[in-house]
Amino acid sequence: MRRVDALFIVLVVAFVVRFSVSWHPGYGFDIGVYQGWARSAVELGLAQSYEEQIGGNMLPDYPPFSITMLAGFGHVYKFMFGEFDLYSMSYKMFIKLPAIFSDVILCGLLFTIIRKWKGRKAGLAGAWIYALNPAAIYDSALWGQTDSIYTMLLVASLAAWIHQKRDLTAILLALSILTKFQSIVLFPLFAYIVISSSDRREFLRFCVTGMITVLVVLIPFALGNVLQEIIDVYTGSVGAYSNVTIGAYNFWWSILADKGWRIQSTTSPFGFMTYTKWGITLFGLMYAFILWIFHKEIKKPGNVEALMYCSALLAAAFFLFLTQMHERYLFPFVALGVPICFISKRLAAAYWGIVIAFTINLMGVMPLTFIDKAAFREFDSLDVFVASTQMWMFTFLMIGAYAKYAPKKRQYLS
């Protein structure tokens, strides 16, 4: 009973903290778009909402499972309040609930993952780390973004794999890519561990399970004849914004500063490769290097530490090196990186360094108070400092990973 009560307290606190600040208007445009998507999906239907939006709202550029979840919450809201009032505080707070609930679930998932590796006390500590994480609270409850939803599905996929639930892993992975295309960041990792630990029959079953999940989710959209619109969502998500960086304080911001927001990613800085191709090349090399470091250990189902550490680094590299990144796209690292805090104090400090820098990055794009507005105004190089800090902290985490997991082991940083 004590174990249940201790975790229950964490989950309640995580929800209460987030819900208590969800009155904040957040990023008004995005909140309004989510409200409109939910309303249109309820009143027009899932499929038709991809072709038409009530009140001239922007057509969905999110995959179908995102719209399905918004529709579910929309039906609950309409049942409770009778009608959709886009200007009411109740609807503005309600539309943040999918992300808030995902945050709460993430606390539970991190508890189960870390408990299997380090024991109950560490599991509870990990849940607390995420429950009170400033970046997670800012993104989900204040800003009202939905990054925690697909992050929750990715972490759930890892939890299912760690507990050797292969079919469930395939289902959750399929749902993640049907929620946000950015989920693809961990697909090569899963491809490697599934192929390397499965025979042909097991691999085929894994793929078929995932495909069946996709087909089931797509049924209402296929019946509504909007599959092409959904395909367009995926193809349009690549290159939808042509800037080198879109508010992301990453590698490109560290060398270009706010010019990265004005420079087109199709520009060739050295005359033979565009920024986009440079980003893909750097990310591809970093991805391959990270997989090489961990490739022996992540094949072992019981090695929670290596799998979570590897996943966190891949999520960070995605944000740091690719172009056209939004400031929010580092969010998966916030959850995936929690287990790093239990490896060593130095690595824990690096994790928190990135989390704090990420929170400041979010404030740089959507200020919370006059204080953070003044900070960016008075310290005009703060953004570059934050970007550089994230790069240095990532480098330190890479050094720690290499020292511990590279095939030729060296003395580990403790």
RAJO-V115190 format. One record per run of one state. SS is the DSSP state (~ for helix, > for strand, _ for the rest). FROM is the first residue (numbers start at 1). LEN is the number of residues. If there is no record, write none. Layout:
# RAJO-V115190
ss=SS from=FROM len=LEN
ss=SS from=FROM len=LEN
This chain:
# RAJO-V115190
ss=_ from=1 len=1
ss=~ from=2 len=20
ss=_ from=22 len=6
ss=~ from=28 len=16
ss=_ from=44 len=4
ss=~ from=48 len=3
ss=_ from=51 len=3
ss=~ from=54 len=3
ss=_ from=57 len=7
ss=~ from=64 len=18
ss=_ from=82 len=7
ss=~ from=89 len=6
ss=_ from=95 len=2
ss=~ from=97 len=22
ss=_ from=119 len=1
ss=~ from=120 len=12
ss=_ from=132 len=2
ss=~ from=134 len=10
ss=_ from=144 len=3
ss=~ from=147 len=16
ss=_ from=163 len=3
ss=~ from=166 len=12
ss=_ from=178 len=3
ss=~ from=181 len=16
ss=_ from=197 len=3
ss=~ from=200 len=24
ss=_ from=224 len=3
ss=~ from=227 len=11
ss=_ from=238 len=5
ss=> from=243 len=1
ss=_ from=244 len=1
ss=> from=245 len=3
ss=_ from=248 len=3
ss=~ from=251 len=11
ss=_ from=262 len=2
ss=> from=264 len=1
ss=_ from=265 len=3
ss=> from=268 len=1
ss=_ from=269 len=5
ss=> from=274 len=1
ss=~ from=275 len=20
ss=_ from=295 len=9
ss=~ from=304 len=18
ss=_ from=322 len=3
ss=> from=325 len=2
ss=~ from=327 len=10
ss=_ from=337 len=1
ss=~ from=338 len=5
ss=_ from=343 len=2
ss=~ from=345 len=21
ss=_ from=366 len=4
ss=~ from=370 len=9
ss=_ from=379 len=3
ss=~ from=382 len=24
ss=_ from=406 len=9
